[in-house]
Amino acid sequence: SLQLPPSPNILYVVRVKVNWYRALTFILTFLLYTSFHLSRKPISIVKSELHKNCSSVSDLVTMASGSGSGSGSGSQQPSLPSLQADMDCSWKPFDKGNYKQLLGAMDYSFLCAYAIGMYLSGIIGERLPIRLYLTVGMLTSGLFTCMFGLGYIYNIHNLGFYIFVQVANGLVQTTGWPSVVTCIGNWFGKGRRGLIMGLWNSHTSVGNILGSLIAGYWVSSNWGLSFIVPGLIIAAMGVVCFLFLIERECYLLPSYDTELLLPKDTMCVPVQPVVVVKSESKPSAISFMGALRIPGVIEFSLCLLFAKLVSYTFLFWLPLYITKAAHLDAKKAGDLSTLFDVGGIVGGIFAGVISDKLGKRATTCAFMLLLAAPTLYGFSMISQFGIGPTIGMLLVCGGLVNGPYSLITTAVSADLGTHKSLKGNAKALSTVTAIIDGTGSVALSWLFWIIVVHDI
């Protein structure tokens, strides 16, 4: 090994540059994954438009039919066809009585593809440049999101088309999470990882909120734009990723004339160590079974299974539930559903701070999830009493559910991906992240399969 010269000027420049790169990486990866969730949210907003509540029109038809037969006059009969035409207010093929099954089939298609793809994505991501892998995923995700919206523009009523788009989008969206967690984990140590990751992981809720607002703006007039605009946004962010993302903590030092110190051309030198060690071989990427053997991976994967199950149920179905329960239009229901994500932002930061203070991430997750169980039951009861109680319960439920979800998918994943049993091999971070997140997605696909089969 060769000792680098301890030049104060070089070390100061390195320190300043690293801080700027960390800030850039934090902000950029935050925006990148915000766009991922922004593009997932429109389907939940548009559901109430794909199948509208036509019960009021149905009542008018029944009343008109009854009054016409009761009076014996044929003068009112011509009004029935026009009323029945007005009842055709849903988007085929979601205008039938089995609309819940069809909408559930779309969710199931996306989540099943996402679950399968996530296990593969982590393994692939360890072996490819993160910047290129993430860029391709964002560009193709933007393409398929826009394709769903084009179904409205071109008046497509084939269920197979929408299922195909959902499957394809689910696969390419798996490139996002392992990549951004690996990137942020490369730049930030374990010191205040819970707080940093809690702040950073608010991108999930911010993306849901922005996706709800953007989709809600066009949902009643042109729901195709509710998909096309988010699709263009995530594709544009893919270009930004390609141009500006720095994958890991390093600093490009200028070449030195002294051959014993560094080569003539610039090279990427790790910032923290001051010793250049000549390694014979690079650390190899960890296998799937090797990642499973890391202590805590299986336990936290099963814990996330239930937390993500609840979180994504709210993500995909909360606006429709509010529309049916509170009798609000699609835009107002979408705006109200964002309160769950507002609570999730606070809950994620709170969980991160507490876990840093206590040094017990598992205990923090367990405590919040135990509180979440009766709170969710209370939400189903209290939401019947009006908007005010619903708002309060949405905030509390969002914090208690998304707090552990945020902690497990970020700080815990980063901790496990750099576990001491790996002996310094950082190649496991992407695979561990994919295993934990993919396990939660398996539970989601199972839930929506139940919805599809049993028409819940």
Secondary structure, DSSP 8 states (H G I E B T S, - for coil): -EE----HHHHHHHHHHHHHHHHHHHHHHHHHHHHHHHHHTHHHHHHHHHS---HHHHHHHHHHHHHHHHH--STTTTHHHHHHHHH--S-TTTTSTTHHHHHHHHHHHHHHHHHHHHHHHHHHHTTS-HHHHHHHHHHHHHHHHHHHHHHHHTT---HHHHHHHHHHHHHHGGGHHHHHHHHHHHH--STTHHHHHHHHTTHHHHHHHHHHHHHHHHTTT-TTHHHHHHHHHHHHHHHHHHHH---SS-EEE---S-TTTS-SS-EEE-SS--EE---SS------HHHHHTSTTHHHHHHHHHHHHHHHHHHHHHHHHHHHHHH---HHHHHHHHHHHHHHHHHHHHHHHHHHHHHS-HHHHHHHHHHHHHHHHHHHHHHGGG-HHHHHHHHHHHHHHHHHHHHHIIIIIHHHHHT-GGGTT-GGGHHHHHHHHHHHHHHHHHHHHHHHHHHT-
